[in-house]
């Protein structure tokens, strides 16, 4: 196990890129002492830590036509576009069995990043017992407008990407001197102001601090990207990202596009293998 943190960006269905990178890590027995994962990245990290090669990708694509997986039907019926019971109960326990024992044998620390709806701030919840703490992963992946709030200890939470899309600062604060970062956007990508802010203000008017975070998300994200690119140039972090713009949306259902992006993630990690090992071992 390398004394290094793995940081995984979200991005909805774009997360298959990170799934490809992590499958390369599984193939090469690359393990990290800490993992910080956001939104879809948190779900994929679960399969990485259970060492189930290609499971993260398969979970994403095998049920694209199932209305209980990701659909307007699910949103209307349950309040969640991505069906929570189907994804976090039926799939791991009946359809694509999850290796709970292997996850629970992981000797490092795994944090799911969530956003506190009352404070608008990021929180980093450690997933210790995967069955008991799966609600942290659910909260981290709960997209605004498309998900219900996830209640943890009487507090409502939503997607971690709202408040901390790529938690490298938190990792450094926790004492991690080496950080491997998986991004799901290409070099130079910057977010624009949220175009559905009026709808968000209507839906979340009871959470003024959450609205502030949503309104400033593009500013926060762009500052994080500038900081990461600075650290990367200085050799202080190692970044694996798509080499070209990703033409896949958060809710993408085109199998061929998703498969291509997954393969791109694997190939990019393989291409950077030598540099990665040099970084981890220096």
Buried (B, 14 or more C-beta within 10 A) or exposed (E): EBEBBBBBBBBBBBBBBBBBBBBBBBEEEBBBBBBBBBBBBBBBBBBBBBBBBBBBBBBBBBBBEBEBBBBEBBBEEBEBBBBBEBBBEBBBEEEBEBBBEEBEEBEBBBBBBBBBBBBBBBBBBEBEEBEEBBBBBBBBBBBBEBBBBBEBEEBBBBBBBBBBBBBBEBBBEBEBEBBBBBBBBEBEBEBEEBEEEEEBEEBBEEBEBBBEBBBBBBEBBBEBBEBBBEBBEEEBBBBBBBEEEBEBEBEBBBEEBBBBBBBBBBBBBBEBEEEBEEBBEE
